[in-house]
């Protein structure tokens, strides 16, 4: 996987998803930004849980993983990637909230 593909997959997608979801939820409710941030937490937790549940219980040959919580996986790597992904999700949500606020002000001025 090239560096640009890795960046787009793990950081650009959460940013754009957070942005789009925030704009959508802000159009429906004043608390849309909070709901978008909460959705990011739930989504990240669900993905980490699915990675844990899909990890093998027996040692895979030739693997560098270690036994954590009864499964062979790398929670440090998963935590770092999803931590940064959540930061980018929150940045997208922040940009979405700012865009929604600017659009709301402009609609009140006209």
C-alpha atoms as one frame of an Amber mdcrd trajectory, in Angstrom:
protein
   0.000   0.000   0.000   1.489   3.350  -0.980   1.743   6.256   1.450  -0.898
   8.297  -0.365  -3.342   5.384  -0.300  -2.671   4.828   3.401  -3.218   8.539
   4.139  -6.414   8.699   2.097  -7.855   5.544   3.598  -7.085   6.151   7.256
  -7.144   9.958   7.536  -8.922  11.599   4.600 -11.963   9.307   4.753 -12.606
  10.027   8.475 -12.143  13.769   7.840 -14.624  13.845   4.969 -17.053  11.549
   6.797 -16.978  13.739   9.896 -17.456  16.838   7.747 -20.387  15.410   5.808
 -22.121  13.913   8.823 -21.757  17.147  10.790 -23.206  19.234   7.976 -26.096
  16.807   7.638 -26.816  16.655  11.364 -26.425  20.421  11.820 -29.103  20.890
   9.178 -31.419  18.729  11.288 -30.514  19.851  14.795 -28.566  22.488  16.654
 -26.711  19.715  18.501 -25.568  18.055  15.268 -21.865  18.611  15.990 -22.123
  16.779  19.294 -24.010  13.903  17.680 -21.361  13.690  14.927 -18.552  13.482
  17.512 -20.459  10.800  19.409 -21.004   8.893  16.166 -17.231   8.949  15.625
 -16.623   7.412  19.056 -19.223   4.701  18.475 -17.896   3.951  14.981 -14.264
   3.720  16.148 -15.214   1.486  19.074 -17.232  -0.776  16.788 -14.395  -1.142
  14.291 -11.828  -1.884  17.017 -14.210  -4.454  18.506 -14.657  -6.102  15.108
 -10.866  -6.240  14.637 -10.523  -7.870  18.060 -13.279 -10.403  17.392 -11.851
 -11.335  13.992  -8.352 -11.927  15.417  -7.275 -15.560  15.759  -7.307 -17.302
  19.126  -4.394 -19.551  18.201  -0.924 -18.298  17.279  -0.715 -17.706  13.520
   2.534 -19.085  12.051   4.979 -16.395  10.943   3.082 -13.623  12.702   4.565
 -10.901  14.882   1.411 -10.444  16.915   1.193 -11.084  20.640  -1.488 -12.494
  22.882  -3.744  -9.754  24.335  -7.080 -10.446  25.970  -7.102 -14.016  24.649
  -6.496 -13.133  20.986  -3.429 -12.595  18.818  -3.514  -9.008  17.589  -1.711
  -5.677  18.007  -3.860  -3.307  20.071  -1.130  -0.629  20.177  -1.078  -0.364
  16.391  -4.869  -0.395  16.179  -5.091   2.246  18.922  -2.619   4.565  17.214
  -4.293   4.320  13.816  -7.805   4.780  15.184  -6.672   7.514  17.568  -5.345
   9.538  14.655  -8.399   8.644  12.589 -10.625   9.985  15.364  -8.576  13.202
  15.510  -9.155  13.667  11.783 -12.866  12.821  12.275 -13.089  15.580  14.911
 -11.253  18.013  12.629 -13.783  17.282   9.889 -16.619  17.731  12.373 -15.116
  21.050  13.464 -14.842  22.288   9.893 -18.410  21.130   9.279 -19.634  22.995
  12.361 -17.826  26.156  11.238 -19.283  25.918   7.723 -22.764  25.358   9.160
 -22.377  28.362  11.469 -21.248  30.611   8.605 -24.135  29.433   6.426 -26.597
  29.995   9.260 -25.302  33.558   9.843 -25.558  34.370   6.166 -29.110  33.102
   6.030 -30.049  35.374   8.956 -28.427  38.405   7.290 -30.503  38.158   4.126
